[in-house]
Amino acid sequence: MKKRILCFGDSNTYGSNPAGGRFDAETRYPMRMAALLGPDYTVLEEGLGGRTVCFDDPVEGGYKSGAAYLPPCLLSHNPLDLVILMLGTNDAKQRFGMNAHTIAQSLQQLVMQVRLYGMNAVGDRPRCLIVAPPHIGENLPHTGLIENFGAQAIETSHGFAKEYLKISRIQKADFLDAAQVCSPSERDAVHLTAQGHLALAGALAAKVRALLEG
């Protein structure tokens, strides 16, 4: 039976192109990862621009809370062998008043939801891989996204890896730091380029094999 992986995230999982629009499926990291993993895997994309860990957005509108959407998402996609969570960048926006520590604390809700609502083919709980998002670029103040995020978001994003690693240990989840393998585009300081998607896909494919085949 094929191993099933759910990628749950924000605009970088959706595949937002820094130049506008959306990258095609062959470019987006979930499907690039699927190609690297081969025919024994099914990869499911659940990316949404503006998605947060736990907030609906007073500016961008409702349906942005990952905590609100993840339970029915899991139930609709079961059975699952692995759930990959990459969220937190949008929670760093100045209007939410969050730092890396509090964002990581709220991410625990999603890990617990994976354990509560997720199930694999033999009735066990799927593994959960927490991915610390790429850093927000230092050039953010010179992009059109500065008013949305605020300059403090750069520092917040640099704290993700340390705080997410703590949560992964507490929750006995798996961990990967995306900032070690990819960076956002110079154009908007937030979204990955095609090269960034390729790099992240490669790192994730290697991690997935180690988790599910090791």
C-alpha distance (Angstrom), angle and dihedral (degrees) to the residues before:
residue distance angle dihedral
M1 . . .
K2 3.78 . .
K3 3.79 117.8 .
R4 3.80 111.6 -118.2
I5 3.80 122.7 -143.5
L6 3.81 127.1 -173.1
C7 3.83 118.1 -155.3
F8 3.82 107.6 -158.7
G9 3.78 117.1 -175.8
D10 3.78 150.9 104.5
S11 3.81 135.1 -82.5
N12 3.80 93.4 -41.2
T13 3.80 89.3 57.3
Y14 3.81 89.3 44.0
G15 3.79 88.1 52.0
S16 3.80 103.4 -119.7
N17 3.79 109.2 -172.8
P18 3.83 113.4 -135.1
A19 3.81 87.4 -139.5
G20 3.81 91.0 54.4
G21 3.77 137.7 -79.8
R22 3.79 125.3 33.8
F23 3.78 132.0 -54.6
D24 3.79 114.5 -116.6
A25 3.79 120.6 -103.8
E26 3.80 92.9 -98.3
T27 3.82 90.1 58.4
R28 3.81 101.5 43.0
Y29 3.79 113.9 96.2
P30 3.84 97.3 -121.9
M31 3.80 92.9 56.7
R32 3.81 93.0 39.1
M33 3.79 86.9 53.6
A34 3.80 89.6 49.2
A35 3.80 90.3 53.5
L36 3.80 90.7 51.1
L37 3.80 92.6 47.8
G38 3.78 93.4 50.5
P39 3.80 136.0 -151.1
D40 3.80 96.8 -34.4
Y41 3.82 90.8 71.9
T42 3.80 136.5 66.2
V43 3.81 114.8 -159.3
L44 3.80 119.9 -161.8
E45 3.81 121.4 -158.3
E46 3.81 119.9 -143.5
G47 3.79 105.1 165.4
L48 3.82 125.8 146.8
G49 3.78 128.1 -178.5
G50 3.80 111.2 -116.4
R51 3.80 94.2 14.0
T52 3.79 113.5 156.2
V53 3.77 132.0 -167.9
C54 3.79 94.5 -109.0
F55 3.83 114.1 -13.4
D56 3.75 134.7 94.7
D57 3.79 105.5 -146.0
P58 3.83 120.6 -114.6
V59 3.80 89.6 -158.6
E60 3.80 104.3 37.2
G61 3.80 96.2 33.5
G62 3.78 137.2 -120.4
Y63 3.79 133.5 -37.8
K64 3.81 92.2 57.4
S65 3.81 98.6 110.2
G66 3.77 112.0 104.5
A67 3.79 90.7 -163.3
A68 3.81 90.6 58.1
Y69 3.81 95.7 47.3
L70 3.79 103.3 37.0
P71 3.85 99.3 76.1
P72 3.84 96.5 57.7
C73 3.80 88.8 38.2
L74 3.80 90.8 57.7
L75 3.78 92.8 45.0
S76 3.80 91.4 51.4
H77 3.82 94.3 49.5
N78 3.82 101.9 40.4
P79 2.99 133.3 157.0
L80 3.80 93.8 67.6
D81 3.79 130.8 166.7
L82 3.81 97.2 -171.8
V83 3.80 136.4 14.2
I84 3.81 117.0 -158.8
L85 3.81 114.3 -157.6
M86 3.82 118.5 -164.8
L87 3.79 109.5 166.9
G88 3.79 139.2 124.1
T89 3.79 105.5 85.7
N90 3.81 93.8 98.0
D91 3.81 91.9 44.4
A92 3.82 85.8 63.3
K93 3.82 90.8 68.2
Q94 3.79 111.0 120.1
R95 3.81 94.0 -119.5
F96 3.81 91.5 66.8
G97 3.81 95.6 52.7
M98 3.82 94.0 -144.2
N99 3.78 130.7 144.4
A100 3.79 128.1 -157.5
H101 3.80 92.6 -92.4
T102 3.80 95.6 53.2
I103 3.81 92.2 43.1
A104 3.80 89.5 53.5
Q105 3.79 91.1 47.4
S106 3.80 90.7 53.7
L107 3.81 90.4 48.0
Q108 3.79 87.8 66.9
Q109 3.82 87.4 74.0
L110 3.79 89.9 63.7
V111 3.79 93.8 47.8
M112 3.79 89.4 52.3
Q113 3.81 90.1 48.0
V114 3.80 89.6 54.6
R115 3.79 88.4 54.5
L116 3.81 93.0 45.7
Y117 3.81 101.9 42.8
G118 3.80 104.4 21.5
M119 3.79 123.0 88.2
N120 3.78 136.1 172.3
A121 3.79 128.0 -141.0
V122 3.81 94.5 -83.5
G123 3.79 96.0 45.5
D124 3.81 98.8 -97.8
R125 3.78 125.5 125.0
P126 3.82 117.6 -93.7
R127 3.76 121.7 -115.3
C128 3.79 115.7 -102.2
L129 3.81 122.4 -141.3
I130 3.81 115.1 -163.4
V131 3.80 111.9 -155.5
A132 3.80 118.4 -163.7
P133 3.83 104.0 -140.0
P134 3.80 123.0 -117.1
H135 3.79 115.4 -85.5
I136 3.77 117.8 -92.9
G137 3.80 106.4 -111.2
E138 3.80 123.1 -101.5
N139 3.80 88.2 -125.9
L140 3.82 92.0 66.5
P141 3.85 92.4 111.9
H142 3.81 88.3 61.6
T143 3.81 95.1 52.6
G144 3.77 134.9 78.5
L145 3.81 91.1 -108.0
I146 3.81 96.5 66.1
E147 3.81 93.8 91.9
N148 3.79 90.2 52.0
F149 3.80 97.6 46.7
G150 3.80 107.3 23.6
A151 3.79 124.1 -140.8
Q152 3.82 92.5 -85.6
A153 3.81 89.4 69.8
I154 3.81 90.2 75.6
E155 3.80 92.9 61.8
T156 3.80 91.2 41.7
S157 3.79 91.5 55.4
H158 3.80 91.1 51.0
G159 3.79 88.3 59.4
F160 3.80 96.1 54.7
A161 3.80 98.6 89.7
K162 3.80 95.9 52.4
E163 3.81 93.7 46.1
Y164 3.80 96.8 40.9
L165 3.79 91.0 50.2
K166 3.80 88.9 56.0
I167 3.80 90.8 52.4
S168 3.79 92.3 47.1
R169 3.80 89.6 55.5
I170 3.80 93.5 46.5
Q171 3.80 92.1 48.1
K172 3.82 95.1 38.1
A173 3.79 89.3 -123.0
D174 3.80 127.7 142.1
F175 3.81 122.7 -102.6
L176 3.79 141.7 -151.4
D177 3.80 128.9 173.4
A178 3.81 108.2 -141.0
A179 3.80 91.1 -168.4
Q180 3.79 88.6 70.2
V181 3.79 91.8 64.2
C182 3.82 108.4 26.2
S183 3.80 143.6 27.3
P184 3.80 133.0 -160.1
S185 3.77 123.6 -100.8
E186 3.78 122.2 -83.8
R187 3.79 87.8 -127.9
D188 3.82 97.9 69.7
A189 3.84 106.4 -2.0
V190 3.83 92.4 -131.3
H191 3.80 113.1 61.5
L192 3.78 126.1 69.5
T193 3.78 123.3 -116.1
A194 3.79 121.4 -132.1
Q195 3.81 87.4 -95.1
G196 3.79 89.9 52.5
H197 3.79 91.2 52.6
L198 3.80 89.9 50.7
A199 3.80 92.7 50.4
L200 3.80 93.2 47.5
A201 3.80 91.7 46.8
G202 3.78 90.8 54.0
A203 3.79 93.7 49.8
L204 3.78 92.2 46.7
A205 3.80 94.0 47.2
A206 3.80 90.2 54.1
K207 3.80 91.1 47.3
V208 3.81 92.6 47.9
R209 3.79 92.2 51.5
A210 3.79 90.4 50.4
L211 3.81 91.4 50.3
L212 3.79 100.8 41.8
E213 3.79 102.7 28.5
G214 3.79 102.3 30.7
